[in-house]
Amino acid sequence: MKIQTDLCGSHIRIRNYREDDLAFLTDMWFDEENGKYLSDPTREYVDEAFQKALDTLGESASGYYLVIALADTGERVGSCCMFPDETGKIYDIGYCIHRKFWRRGYGSEALRLMLDWMKAQGAEKVTAEVAIENVPSNRLLERLGFVVEKRAEFHKYHMDISFDSYIYGKKLL
């Protein structure tokens, strides 16, 4: 799925994924520190099925795979994704900011842009799953009005690593 126009903020813009983004994204997602709390594996656990999913990110019919870039230079700083349910009323989201850009407000700005866009599409609710240990991401969601709806657990793909998590929700009405 593709957004029709970039989501533009004061410091960043969110645009559709392009094939030339893959190396930046996988370097970020597979990094032991940067990708610690993602369900993505580290590079050595990427198998053929996972690689095929990566190679077809831009063709997804189930969600939006997006890149977060600096508004002035276009330098990539992170990624985000949005997955609408079959009604288009509930979206599940994910996000990752490259560690060299942590603590600069790009995550907050990206989430606000995403929330505004989803609301304009008619979404009524947004959900996000975050590892309980991922304190900065939990704080970010709470600052933006998300509330914990339940506890869960997720596993890193093909790795013997799991995280207790919170499922957050936010109503957009």
Salt bridges, closest charged atoms under 4 A:
ASP6 OD2 - ARG13 NH1 2.83
ASP20 OD1 - ARG18 NE 3.18
ASP20 OD2 - ARG76 NH2 3.72
ASP21 OD1 - ARG15 NH2 2.76
ASP21 OD1 - ARG76 NE 2.63
ASP27 OD1 - ARG43 NH2 2.86
ASP31 OD1 - ARG99 NH2 3.56
GLU33 OE1 - ARG99 NH1 2.49
ASP47 OD2 - HIS158 NE2 2.81
GLU75 OE2 - LYS100 NZ 3.57
GLU109 OE1 - HIS11 ND1 3.17
GLU124 OE2 - LYS89 NZ 3.96
GLU149 OE2 - LYS125 NZ 2.83
GLU153 OE1 - HIS155 NE2 3.62
